[in-house]
Amino acid sequence: RIELKIFHIKLIVKDENYGKYDKPPYLIVLLNQTSLTEAMLMLACSPTPIHILTNFRFAVIPLLGWSFVLMGSVVIFKPWKQQAKRGVMKAAQKMRKGSNFYISIEGERSQDGKLSPYKKGPIVLALEAGAKIVPLSLKGARECLPYGSWKIQPGTVEFHYHKAIELDQYSYDDRDEILNQLMGLA
């Protein structure tokens, strides 16, 4: 919250779940990853305590990435498929014990603001952990810190937590259907 004041970033939060996150685990799935500010802002307005499932390139960013690792986030190195799979299983194990996680469903942060192809990994993670998916869309983060820039600009960022998706009636074979639901919200 101090960083928000320093950088003059205003947050607006819309929550279709009305702050009711009393039955973990939850997987907050970011539908549009456009800026490095998103992870920092998540700490200020997450409706529930979270860990982040992130890639190695984010984890090595001084202070920002390091702080998430120190807070129990799980780091994966995508080119090493076995390590990435172990990381996802580690996150699922933490979730089964009641931890909540945050992840982007796009494989990479968008350079031009357009959506990148969605990955099925977050859906598989939620199914494996027995978690509810909370879709999250953002507006304004890219304007505060555009791709390739390190200078944070003042602005307003809107967090929209969509209605949680219960996965009790879904199986691994339904992941395309769940993916289509998430794409419809973006």
C-alpha positions in Angstrom: 0.0 0.0 0.0 2.9 2.3 0.6 4.2 1.7 -2.9 0.7 2.6 -4.3 0.9 6.0 -2.5 4.5 6.6 -3.6 3.7 5.8 -7.3 0.2 7.4 -7.2 -1.6 4.3 -8.3 -5.3 4.1 -7.4 -7.0 0.7 -7.1 -10.6 0.0 -7.8 -11.8 -3.5 -6.9 -14.9 -5.2 -8.1 -15.6 -8.6 -6.6 -18.5 -10.7 -7.8 -17.9 -13.0 -4.9 -18.5 -10.2 -2.3 -15.3 -11.0 -0.4 -16.5 -14.6 0.5 -13.4 -16.7 0.2 -13.9 -18.8 3.3 -13.7 -22.3 1.7 -10.2 -22.6 0.3 -8.4 -23.5 -1.9 -8.8 -20.8 -4.5 -6.8 -20.3 -7.6 -7.0 -16.7 -8.8 -6.4 -16.8 -12.5 -5.3 -13.6 -14.2 -7.0 -13.4 -17.6 -4.9 -10.6 -19.1 -1.3 -10.3 -18.1 0.1 -6.9 -19.4 2.4 -5.5 -16.8 4.9 -6.3 -14.0 2.8 -4.2 -11.7 0.1 -6.8 -11.5 1.9 -9.0 -9.0 2.8 -6.1 -6.8 -0.8 -4.8 -6.9 -2.2 -8.3 -6.1 -0.7 -8.0 -2.6 -2.6 -4.8 -2.0 -6.0 -6.0 -3.1 -6.1 -9.8 -3.0 -9.3 -10.9 -1.3 -7.5 -13.7 0.4 -3.9 -14.5 1.3 -2.1 -15.9 -1.7 1.1 -17.5 -3.1 2.1 -17.1 -6.7 3.0 -19.8 -9.1 5.5 -18.0 -11.3 8.3 -18.5 -13.8 12.0 -18.3 -13.1 12.4 -15.0 -15.1 10.0 -13.2 -12.7 11.5 -14.8 -9.6 15.0 -13.4 -10.3 13.8 -9.7 -10.5 15.5 -8.0 -7.6 13.2 -7.2 -4.6 9.9 -7.9 -6.4 10.5 -11.4 -7.5 12.6 -12.3 -4.5 10.0 -11.1 -2.1 7.4 -13.5 -3.6 9.8 -16.4 -3.3 10.5 -15.6 0.3 6.7 -15.5 1.0 6.3 -19.2 -0.2 5.5 -18.8 -3.8 6.4 -21.7 -6.2 8.9 -21.1 -9.0 8.9 -23.1 -12.2 11.5 -23.1 -15.1 9.4 -23.7 -18.2 12.1 -25.1 -20.4 12.7 -27.9 -17.9 9.4 -29.8 -18.3 10.0 -32.2 -15.4 10.9 -29.3 -13.0 7.9 -27.4 -14.2 5.6 -30.3 -13.5 7.1 -30.8 -10.1 6.5 -27.1 -9.3 2.8 -27.4 -10.3 2.5 -30.6 -8.2 4.1 -28.7 -5.2 1.6 -25.9 -5.6 -1.3 -28.4 -5.8 0.0 -30.0 -2.6 0.1 -26.6 -0.8 -3.4 -25.9 -2.1 -4.8 -29.2 -0.8 -3.6 -28.0 2.6 -5.6 -24.8 2.3 -3.2 -22.3 0.5 -4.5 -20.1 -2.2 -2.5 -19.3 -5.4 -2.4 -16.7 -8.1 -1.3 -17.5 -11.7 -1.7 -16.0 -15.2 -3.4 -18.2 -17.7 -1.5 -16.5 -20.6 1.9 -18.1 -21.1 3.7 -14.8 -21.3 3.1 -11.2 -20.5 1.6 -9.4 -23.6 4.0 -7.0 -25.3 1.2 -5.1 -27.2 -1.7 -5.4 -24.8 -3.5 -8.1 -26.9 -4.3 -11.5 -25.2 -1.8 -14.2 -25.7 -3.0 -17.8 -26.1 -4.4 -19.3 -23.0 -2.7 -22.3 -21.4 -4.5 -25.2 -19.8 -1.9 -25.6 -16.9 -3.9 -23.4 -14.4 -7.0 -25.4 -15.1 -5.2 -28.7 -14.6 -3.7 -27.2 -11.3 -7.1 -26.3 -10.0 -8.6 -29.7 -10.9 -5.6 -31.5 -9.3 -5.9 -29.4 -6.1 -9.7 -29.4 -5.8 -9.7 -25.6 -6.0 -12.2 -23.1 -7.2 -11.1 -20.8 -10.0 -11.5 -17.1 -9.4 -11.1 -15.4 -12.8 -9.5 -12.0 -12.6 -9.3 -9.3 -15.3 -7.5 -6.0 -15.0 -7.7 -2.6 -16.7 -5.1 0.1 -16.4 -2.0 -1.9 -15.3 -0.3 -1.6 -18.7 -0.6 2.2 -18.6 1.1 2.3 -15.2 4.0 0.2 -16.3 4.2 -0.6 -20.1 6.0 -3.7 -21.4 9.7 -3.0 -21.5 9.6 0.0 -19.2 10.9 0.3 -15.6 9.3 3.6 -14.9 6.0 3.4 -13.1 3.4 6.0 -14.1 0.6 7.3 -12.0 -2.8 5.9 -12.9 -5.9 3.8 -11.9 -5.9 0.0 -12.0 -9.3 -1.8 -11.9 -9.3 -5.4 -10.5 -12.4 -7.4 -11.5 -12.8 -10.6 -9.6 -15.4 -12.6 -11.6 -17.7 -15.2 -9.9 -15.8 -18.2 -8.7 -16.0 -21.3 -10.9 -16.7 -24.5 -8.8 -15.0 -27.5 -10.4 -16.8 -30.2 -8.5 -18.7 -31.4 -11.5 -15.7 -31.2 -13.9 -12.9 -33.6 -14.7 -9.6 -33.5 -16.5 -11.5 -34.2 -19.7 -13.5 -31.0 -19.3 -10.5 -28.7 -19.3 -11.3 -27.3 -22.8 -14.9 -26.4 -21.6 -13.4 -24.6 -18.6 -10.9 -22.8 -20.8 -13.7 -21.6 -23.1 -15.6 -20.3 -20.0 -12.5 -18.3 -19.0 -11.9 -17.0 -22.6 -15.5 -15.7 -22.6 -14.7 -13.5 -19.5 -11.6 -11.9 -20.9 
